[in-house]
């Protein structure tokens, strides 16, 4: 089920990141993020260069996470939360990046808020599972860095989501939410931030990324994007 995250002013603060390519870790989920697991970063006017995250205190409560990246380089993702339904011996493994394709569908737009659905589809030949948030990063034309800040928000039930088992051809989705109004020192005339051309996505607990076309204009608030868990 796809849920919508809270608005840009949520309490889980994260570090802003500018990343054309993301890497993700596969440990326990920390405070909010960017990538296969991502880190969140607190917004600033310069791109952060390191990634940090604090360990989650409960696998059923979504903590805040932070993600950061080096300009023009890769990013380190915050670790994912523990799967509430661990894979049993002989059960399906997690979905690998090579088995997935991504797509974005624009949703509602109102009062400076924008929403989109990020979908991952199992295009491999095996059953696999998805649990968590993964990583996100905005990329500009020619692979240039664009400020981006992934903020993990809970599902409607307050959790980090449930494990989804995907047969070949099946999909899982997350809701993205961002602002279209300049904040802080961002310019109030023209674009608030550089316009991305792609969204780099790292599936949960993976390190390889896939790219999805971005056609939705600048992401204000220093690239702040809130994401619900896949489900």
Phi, psi and omega in degrees: 000138183264128178242160179256138180282173177285172182287177186302333184272034182290163183284333179287098181278148180219165179276137178288146178223153175236105184219124173277333180226136182244149172240153180229148176264171182231037182256208181279143187296136177252198182295174198305161201211191171204103171118151177006327151216144178229166175253149173266161177223152177284141184295140175208174183272357175235148183290132177291160183239359178226160181241135177223155176205151176255149185292143178289144181270344181207139180286353182252358179240129183283116177274173175279150179221158181232148179221146177213164181210161176273134180306126178075006181231194182279174179232152176258129184268152173290147180294154178282161175284162179294139178292123181291346179230076184307144179296132179277161179304129180084356180279173181294143178278171177293156178288128177273154180305321181294345181263359188238151168235152182243156176209155178238136176233124182293139178248220184292158174214120181202139174047046177081003179257143178231145180225148174211156176256122176262120185244134172248128182244135178283104179255011176274185182258005183237156172289138178212171184236155178227133174211128175115208188248322187071199183234156179222150173198140180269143181229139180265183180303137179070017179080016180290155179288139175230133180307132176209147187213106180274130180238113180282127178240154183291162170288175181304329181273008178083005184259177176269017177094172179245156179293132177252130177261122185250120168285159176308129181095345179274161186229162173223149187225157174228153178262133176252143180221131178212173182253153179243017181240132181302144177231156178053230183278004179296147180296142180265353174242140185078199182282138179290328179215165175302147182277122178288158173244346181209155173246120176274130186236129172249119178299157181307134176064016175253169176242338177277151183244163170232161185244137179236134180298138178247119182235027190245017175079187183294155174249108183282176184072033179063035177081019182293117177233124176269140181226135172274163176292155175293142180182000000 
